[in-house]
Amino acid sequence: MKIIIEKLKIEAIIGILDFERITPQSVLVDIEATYDYLKTSKFIDYSQITQIITTDIQESKYELIEEALVSLKDILTLEFPTISSLYVKISKPNILSNCTVGVSELWNF
Protein backbone atom coordinates (compact mmCIF):
# COMPACT_ATOMS: atom_id res chain seq x y z
CA MET A 1 0.00 0.00 0.00
CA LYS A 2 1.28 3.48 -0.81
CA ILE A 3 0.07 6.79 0.57
CA ILE A 4 0.63 9.69 -1.79
CA ILE A 5 0.45 13.33 -0.75
CA GLU A 6 1.18 15.85 -3.48
CA LYS A 7 1.81 19.59 -3.35
CA LEU A 8 1.07 20.09 0.33
CA LYS A 9 1.41 23.88 0.48
CA ILE A 10 2.91 25.37 3.63
CA GLU A 11 3.76 29.00 4.38
CA ALA A 12 6.96 28.99 6.42
CA ILE A 13 10.23 30.65 7.26
CA ILE A 14 12.78 28.49 5.46
CA GLY A 15 16.05 29.39 3.79
CA ILE A 16 19.37 31.12 4.38
CA LEU A 17 18.88 34.39 2.51
CA ASP A 18 18.11 37.44 4.65
CA PHE A 19 14.61 37.94 3.27
CA GLU A 20 13.83 34.21 3.73
CA ARG A 21 14.51 34.53 7.46
CA ILE A 22 11.90 37.32 7.78
CA THR A 23 9.09 36.65 5.32
CA PRO A 24 7.27 33.31 5.11
CA GLN A 25 7.31 31.72 1.68
CA SER A 26 5.42 28.90 0.02
CA VAL A 27 6.93 25.45 0.34
CA LEU A 28 5.49 22.40 -1.42
CA VAL A 29 5.91 18.93 0.03
CA ASP A 30 5.32 15.63 -1.75
CA ILE A 31 5.30 12.33 0.14
CA GLU A 32 5.05 8.72 -0.92
CA ALA A 33 5.02 6.24 1.95
CA THR A 34 4.83 2.50 1.37
CA TYR A 35 3.62 0.15 4.10
CA ASP A 36 2.11 -3.30 4.33
CA TYR A 37 -1.50 -2.76 5.36
CA LEU A 38 -2.41 -6.38 4.73
CA LYS A 39 0.25 -7.59 7.14
CA THR A 40 -0.48 -5.15 9.98
CA SER A 41 -4.16 -4.24 9.40
CA LYS A 42 -3.22 -0.72 10.48
CA PHE A 43 -3.75 2.19 8.15
CA ILE A 44 -1.66 5.33 8.03
CA ASP A 45 -3.79 8.47 8.37
CA TYR A 46 -2.77 10.90 5.62
CA SER A 47 -4.38 13.82 7.46
CA GLN A 48 -2.12 13.09 10.43
CA ILE A 49 0.89 13.02 8.10
CA THR A 50 -0.01 16.41 6.64
CA GLN A 51 -0.41 17.89 10.12
CA ILE A 52 2.95 16.51 11.27
CA ILE A 53 4.69 17.91 8.18
CA THR A 54 3.05 21.32 8.44
CA THR A 55 3.80 21.69 12.14
CA ASP A 56 7.42 20.63 11.78
CA ILE A 57 8.22 22.92 8.86
CA GLN A 58 6.44 25.95 10.33
CA GLU A 59 7.84 25.59 13.84
CA SER A 60 11.42 24.60 12.98
CA LYS A 61 12.19 27.50 10.61
CA TYR A 62 14.88 25.50 8.83
CA GLU A 63 17.75 27.26 7.11
CA LEU A 64 18.19 24.50 4.54
CA ILE A 65 15.46 22.48 2.86
CA GLU A 66 17.86 19.54 3.08
CA GLU A 67 17.59 19.75 6.89
CA ALA A 68 13.82 19.78 6.65
CA LEU A 69 13.89 16.75 4.35
CA VAL A 70 15.91 14.63 6.79
CA SER A 71 13.84 15.80 9.73
CA LEU A 72 10.61 14.76 8.03
CA LYS A 73 12.08 11.33 7.33
CA ASP A 74 13.04 10.93 11.00
CA ILE A 75 9.70 12.14 12.34
CA LEU A 76 7.51 10.14 9.95
CA THR A 77 9.36 6.86 10.40
CA LEU A 78 9.29 7.28 14.17
CA GLU A 79 5.57 8.07 14.19
CA PHE A 80 4.71 5.38 11.63
CA PRO A 81 7.13 2.46 12.12
CA THR A 82 5.32 0.31 9.53
CA ILE A 83 6.65 2.52 6.70
CA SER A 84 8.93 0.39 4.53
CA SER A 85 9.92 3.07 2.03
CA LEU A 86 9.57 6.82 2.06
CA TYR A 87 9.98 9.41 -0.69
CA VAL A 88 10.05 13.06 0.36
CA LYS A 89 10.32 16.07 -1.94
CA ILE A 90 10.42 19.68 -0.75
CA SER A 91 10.15 22.46 -3.31
CA LYS A 92 10.27 26.24 -3.27
CA PRO A 93 8.09 27.41 -6.17
CA ASN A 94 8.67 31.15 -5.80
CA ILE A 95 12.34 31.59 -4.85
CA LEU A 96 13.49 31.92 -8.50
CA SER A 97 11.38 33.61 -11.13
CA ASN A 98 11.91 31.07 -13.90
CA CYS A 99 11.69 27.70 -12.12
CA THR A 100 10.80 25.70 -9.03
CA VAL A 101 13.74 24.41 -6.99
CA GLY A 102 13.84 21.64 -4.41
CA VAL A 103 15.38 18.51 -2.99
CA SER A 104 14.15 14.93 -2.74
CA GLU A 105 15.23 11.58 -1.35
CA LEU A 106 13.98 8.01 -1.33
CA TRP A 107 14.70 5.78 1.67
CA ASN A 108 14.06 2.05 1.96
CA PHE A 109 13.79 0.52 5.43
N, C-alpha and C positions, 0 to 999 in steps of 0.2 A: 504494500500500500504506500502511496506517495501523497503527501500533502503539498500543495503548491500555493504559494502566496506571491502575487505579482504586483509590483509597483505600489507597495505600501508607502504612502507619502507621509513624511514626518517633517515638521518644521523644527529645526534644532541649530544650536551653536555647534559647529563642527568645522575644523580646518585650522591652518596655521597662519594664514594671512590676517593682518590687523582687522580688516573689516569683517572677517569671518568670526572673530572672537567677540564681536559686538552685536551683529545683526543675525538673527536666525535665518537660515536658508533651507530650501527644500532638499530633502534627501529621499531617494527612492530605495526601497529594500525589496529584494526578491529572495524567496526561500523555497527550497525543495527538500523535504525531509522524508526519508524512506523508513518504514518500520513494518514489522510483521504483525498486523492486526489479527490474523487468523491464529497465530501462535499464542498471543497474549490475551486476546479478546478485550483489549483496552484501546480506546481510540485516543488520538491526540487532538485536542481542541484548538482549531486554528484561530479562534478569537482570543484564546489565552496566549498563543504565540504572538499575535499582533500586539497585544497589550505589553507583553514582556519586552519585545523589540522597541516599541515606542517609548516606554518608560526608560529603558537603558540608554538609548541614544539621546533622549532629551535631558536626562539627569546627569549623564557623564560628561557631556560637553567635550568630546574627544578632539584632540588636535589632528590626528590622522585617521582617515577612514579605514586604514589597515588595522589600527587598534580596535576600532569598533567591530570590524569583521571578526577578529579573533575572540573578542569578548562575547559576541553573540553566539559563536560556536560553543564557548565554554558554558554560558548560561543555559542555552537550549538543551545541550546534551546532559547537563546536570538535572535540569527540570524534567526532561523526558528521556530517561535512560534506555528506552526501547528503540530510540533512533539508531539505525544501522548505517545510514549515510546522510550527509547534510551538505547542501549547496547553499552558499550565501553570496549574494551580490549586493553591493552598496554603490549607488550612483549619485552624482551631483549633476542635475540637469541644467543648472543655471550658472555655473561657475565660469564657463567659457561661452562665448556668444555663438560659436559655430559647431558645438558638439556637446555630448554628454560624456562625462568622465566617471570612472569608477574602478572598483576592485572586486574580485570574486575568488572563491576557493571552493573546492569540493573535498570533503573528508569522508573516508570510509572507516567505520568502527567495527 
